[in-house]
Amino acid sequence: MSFSDPQTIQLALFGAVVLAIVLQTIFLIAVVVVARGAVRSIREELEDYRTSIMPIVDRTRAIVENVAPKIEGAAADLAVILKSLRAQTANVQFAADDIIERTRVQVSRIDGILSTILDRVEKVGVYVSDVVAKPMRQLSGLLASVKATVETLREAAPASAAATPKQDSVFEDEDSYEAPRPAPPYRG
């Protein structure tokens, strides 16, 4: 048997291909067996996780189902409270603006009243000063003229003038009060 014969070469190639297919099939069967074991192991792990996680998920679902209506109710109540607070804030702002405006008006009114009172007090002061000062000037002028007359009469009697000391002022303490000046003649 010679190896140069095409039939022998074909037969050798055919044998090599069959051997490769058989090896490949064995390899695939081994991979399938290993994969099946891995899938079984993963399934077991998943079942373990499922048995430990499912009660937590069930409890969480029950809590969410129980709490969800309460949260929705609280959110609705909070929305109502916020709306009420906005309305009350607007009312407080309106009241504060009204109070400020009324206060401003009252302050302006009081300012006007006080200005009027102070103007009248000043006018009364000026009037009283004029009413009191004018007669006092006239009285002072009258007293000065009486004094001058009396002094003139005293000088006419030289004997009596030497006996009594001459007094220039109406007051005893001349340093603190100046003698009144004669007033101009009254033309009233």
LINNORWO-V667102 format. One record per backbone hydrogen bond with DSSP energy under -0.5 kcal/mol. CO is the residue of the C=O (numbers start at 1). NH is the residue of the N-H. If there is no record, write none. Layout:
co:CO nh:NH
co:CO nh:NH
This chain:
co:2 nh:5
co:5 nh:9
co:6 nh:10
co:7 nh:11
co:8 nh:12
co:9 nh:13
co:10 nh:14
co:11 nh:15
co:12 nh:16
co:13 nh:17
co:14 nh:18
co:15 nh:19
co:16 nh:20
co:17 nh:21
co:18 nh:22
co:19 nh:23
co:20 nh:24
co:21 nh:25
co:22 nh:26
co:23 nh:27
co:24 nh:28
co:25 nh:29
co:26 nh:30
co:27 nh:31
co:28 nh:32
co:29 nh:33
co:30 nh:34
co:31 nh:35
co:32 nh:36
co:33 nh:37
co:34 nh:38
co:35 nh:39
co:36 nh:40
co:37 nh:41
co:38 nh:42
co:39 nh:43
co:40 nh:44
co:41 nh:45
co:42 nh:46
co:43 nh:47
co:44 nh:48
co:45 nh:49
co:46 nh:50
co:47 nh:51
co:48 nh:52
co:49 nh:53
co:50 nh:54
co:52 nh:56
co:53 nh:57
co:54 nh:58
co:55 nh:59
co:56 nh:60
co:57 nh:61
co:58 nh:62
co:59 nh:63
co:60 nh:64
co:61 nh:65
co:62 nh:66
co:63 nh:67
co:64 nh:68
co:65 nh:69
co:66 nh:70
co:67 nh:71
co:68 nh:72
co:69 nh:73
co:70 nh:74
co:71 nh:75
co:72 nh:76
co:73 nh:77
co:74 nh:78
co:75 nh:79
co:76 nh:80
co:77 nh:81
co:78 nh:82
co:79 nh:83
co:80 nh:84
co:81 nh:85
co:82 nh:86
co:83 nh:87
co:84 nh:88
co:85 nh:89
co:86 nh:90
co:87 nh:91
co:88 nh:92
co:89 nh:93
co:90 nh:94
co:91 nh:95
co:92 nh:96
co:93 nh:97
co:94 nh:98
co:95 nh:99
co:96 nh:100
co:97 nh:101
co:98 nh:102
co:99 nh:103
co:100 nh:104
co:101 nh:105
co:102 nh:106
co:103 nh:107
co:104 nh:108
co:105 nh:109
co:106 nh:110
co:107 nh:111
co:108 nh:112
co:109 nh:113
co:110 nh:114
co:111 nh:115
co:112 nh:116
co:113 nh:117
co:114 nh:118
co:115 nh:119
co:116 nh:120
co:117 nh:121
co:118 nh:122
co:119 nh:123
co:120 nh:124
co:121 nh:125
co:122 nh:126
co:123 nh:127
co:124 nh:128
co:125 nh:129
co:126 nh:130
co:127 nh:131
co:128 nh:132
co:129 nh:133
co:130 nh:134
co:131 nh:135
co:132 nh:136
co:133 nh:137
co:134 nh:138
co:135 nh:139
co:136 nh:140
co:137 nh:141
co:138 nh:142
co:139 nh:143
co:140 nh:144
co:141 nh:145
co:142 nh:146
co:143 nh:147
co:144 nh:148
co:145 nh:149
co:146 nh:150
co:147 nh:151
co:148 nh:152
co:149 nh:153
co:150 nh:154
co:151 nh:155
co:152 nh:156
co:153 nh:157
co:154 nh:157
co:156 nh:158
co:157 nh:161
co:158 nh:162
co:159 nh:163
co:160 nh:164
co:172 nh:174
co:173 nh:177
